[in-house]
Amino acid sequence: MDSVSIKTLDGSMKEVLSSEIKSMRERFSGKLLRPDDAGYDVARRVWNGMYDRRPALIASCVGEEDVVAAVRFAAEHRPLTAVKGGGHSVAGYSTVEDGFLIDLSAMKGIDVDPTKQTAVVGAGATWGDLDRATQAFGLMAPGGEVSLTGVAGLTLGGGMGFARRAFGLSCDSLVSVRIVTAEGEARTASTEQDPDLFWALQGGGGNFGVVTSFTFRLHSLGPDLFGLSVAYPLQTAEKVLTAWRDFAESAPREVSLNCNIWSVPEVEAFPTELHRAPFIMLEGIYAADPEAGGQLLAPLRRLAEPLWDESGRTTYLASQSAFDEFLPDGKRYYWKSHFMNGMNDNAVDKIVEWANRRINPGTLVVLRHLGGAVADVPEDATAFGNRGAAFNISIDNGWNSPEDDEANIAWSRECWSDLKQISTNGVYLNFNADDGARLLGAGAQANVRRLREVKSRYDSGNLFRLNANVEPASEARNSSR
């Protein structure tokens, strides 16, 4: 194997000798891939087509020992290092140009213990993988809203999903994690072992090492439940959004509701005459008896003449994967978000105004009702901030051509900036396509100082910086002088 020229943390290029590559290869069970190797293009591929990057070297790991070897290589040579689990980072953190990629996508093992109601999940697994394994026993871990999303990235950033009000965020069901820290040391973090590290991993992102597996506490749900899915013409948006808000504010915690403003995708699932028609859709689940859920949610199905109504008894697996086909790999994505303490009539008007100003029918505006189990957790109990917010709004822009990048990004930023006046100034870092370090204070306000102290202890050299980056405390102090 020849030497490799690789980008370092300071931006310079470094030659890693063939003997050093060979030494790593001898203690590595997976594949070390360079641009000319078979499998390289598959290993470097990520979900967001905005980031077509070519790492100088990819370590495709098959187990924790491989991750230890990869991290020790990174600690020695200090390359710019990215970590790929499911590869669904909207900001492109799952890949790197000319640097070193630690690829966990082959580490998909899942071990469900239905007696203890726990699951140990490899960092390369998707939520669909985990949902299928747990639903075999009528159990679940709170995931996201798209089954193709990686377990690792969603959980480390908090993890808002359709069962959030009943069971909390993904990170709230963590029992422990296995992690390889920046020195190449594998350890377990939990409330009993390395509790500060465990705290930081519950919403602090991939700042503290490479997580190799997660142990989740599981909850009983499914296979059947009631799913709400009713769409109305966008002309009714003010009426529908107001009614949705009023219903949400008094809904029991078994109900988790979204309100989506979008345009009908041009796919066979929808009649041709509806293609590109703007609409407002109410969706969500009732995490208990399906019949009771149907009765409770019935008023939301009678707010106007619907474009369609697919509400009814469904399965947990179906509800988790219903949106998969609309967020395909390779499309170009740019997302931003805000938390909101409430939604008064002025906020409703502003949201509807921007919904009508969309320049791209592929722009999806999503409002998520929070509270319930999310708010039960004290603000300082995990690194995830904004526990007390009543809603989250995300601007999920997607398009196909690079020629449309500038206009769509500019529109999304303008919309986000204007909506800031109705927000808490908090953001959900999993839905942020810009520099996460700049927005970290908004994502977990009261917790930033503690995050930086934990970062100093476990990654003082900031090896893991391709994320919503937490500066080590010493660097933060120096940069503020």
Secondary structure, DSSP 8 states (H G I E B T S, - for coil): ---EEEEBTTS-EEEE-HHHHHHHHHT-SSEEE-TTSTTHHHHH--S-TT-----SEEEE-SSHHHHHHHHHHHHHH-B-EEEESS---TTSTT--SSSEEEE-TT---EEEETTTTEEEEETT-BHHHHHHHHHTTTEE----S-TTSBHHHHHHT----TTHHHH--GGGGEEEEEEE-TTS-EEEEESSSSHHHHHHHTTS-S-S-EEEEEEEE-EE--SEEEEEEEEEEGGGHHHHHHHHHHHHHT--TTEEEEEEEEE--SSTTS-GGGTT-EEEEEEEEESS-HHHHHHHHGGGG-SS--SEE--EEEEHHHHHHTTGGGS-TTSEEEEEEEEES---HHHHHHHHHHHHT-S-TT-EEEEEE--THHHHS-TTTSS---TT-SEEEEEEEEES-GGGHHHHHHHHHHHHHHHGGGS-S---GGG--S-HHHHHHHHSGGGHHHHHHHHHHH-TT----SSS----HHHHHHHT-
